[in-house]
């Protein structure tokens, strides 16, 4: 999935955190809801502005960030 057309970053919105389609709902918010056990259906019901593609974009964004993560080895 190409999340880049869905996930937006605007410096003046939510302190520049990645949001969904310019809404004030952050990727972090959605991932937290998922991690707490909310189903996609629960999230979409609570946030009718979101779509199933938005939720998949959040997961794709998180996966891409994890893939790019570089750990710094501890000092010897």
N, C-alpha and C positions, 0 to 999 in steps of 0.2 A: 504494500500500500504506500502511495506517495502522500505521506502526512504533511508535506510542505505546503500543500494548497489548503490545508485545514487548520494547522497550528500556526498561530500568529504571535509575534512579539512586538509590543508597542511600549516604548519607554514610559509613557504616562499612564498606562493601564496596569493595575495590579503590580505595581513596582517593576514592570518589565518582565514579569514571569510569563512563560508560554501559556497562551490562552487558546480557546477554541473559536475559530472563525470571528475573531474580534469581540466575542462576548466576554463578560467578566468572569467566566468559569475557566479556571486554570486546569492544565493537565494534571497538576498535583492533586487538585480537588477530586477529579475523576478517579485517579489511581487510588487515592485514599478510600473513596467509596467502594471501589472494587475490593481492595484489601480488607475492608471491614466486613465483607460478605454480601454486599448489595449485588443483586443480579443486574444484568444489562436492562432488563425490563423495569426493575425498581428505579434505576437511575433515570431512564427515559421517562418514566411516569412522573418522577419528582422534578425533572428538568425538561419540559416539553420542547424547548428550543434545540435540544440536542437530538442527534440522529445516530443510528447504529454505526454509520461511517465515522462519526466523531469519536465514538468510543474506541473503535479500531485504530483510529489515528493516534489516540493517546497511547495505546499499547505499542504501536509502531515507533512512535517518538521515543518512548522509554527504552525500547529494545535497541534503537539506534544509538541512544546516549550510552547505554551500557556497553554496546559493542565498541564505542569510541573511548571508553574509560581507560585511563592509563594510571596504573598504580605506581607509586614511588616506593622503592624498596627502603626498608629501615636502614638508618646509618649503622655502619659496622663498628 
